[in-house]
Amino acid sequence: MSNSPTLDLAAIHSGRVKALAHAQLAGVDLAGAQLADADLSQAILRGATLTGANLQRAILRANLQGANLVGADLRQSDCRNADLRGAILLDADLSQASFAGAFLAGVMLSHLDLSAIDFRGADLRGANLTRTILQKTDFSNANLSGADLSQADLEEANLSGAVLRGANLTAASLLCAHMDQTTWDGALLHGACIEGTPLADVQTEDEEHY
């Protein structure tokens, strides 16, 4: 028998309760909940419904596997090391959020504006970032193996130490992106803009030896 205290979901939904560290909230319906500034560190929100929830500045270093965050407001939220595998983030506002070290394998982040967001060391294997705005986004030491970045805008993004093995960067803009020690094995770069990057230097050398 569980010794966990019974949680008042109505109070949580209205924002009256925000101290939720280690809370057991798997599968609960918190659509539209007012959780700005809530502490959900180490909480279990696996499969929870958080559509349209206000999670501004919330500490979401939690288990959010399969959570529905469609249209949620995660501006300035702390999602470092969060487990977001299988989570749905369509139309979510992730401005100024931090996903450093987060687990985002296979997550769909297409058509979002993720400019200047911190994804350092994050696991984004197989993630869908099609047509996503990623200007000045920090992917240093992140794993983007097999990710779909086709038509993404990575202008001035930091890809130093990132792994892009087998990633799809077709028609992506990599203008002035930082690429120190980036792994590109098998990456698709057809039609990509590589001006101002080390890749452009390599291309120029190849043309000179053609």
Protein Blocks (a to p, Z undefined) as FASTA:
>chain_A
ZZbdcddfklmmnopamclghiacehiacehiacehiafehiafehiacehiacehiacb
bcfehiacehiafehiafehiafehiacehiafehiafehiacehiacehiacehiafeh
iacehiacehiacehiafehiafehiacehiafehiafehiacehiacehiafehiaceh
iafehiacehiafehiaklmmmmmmmmmZZ
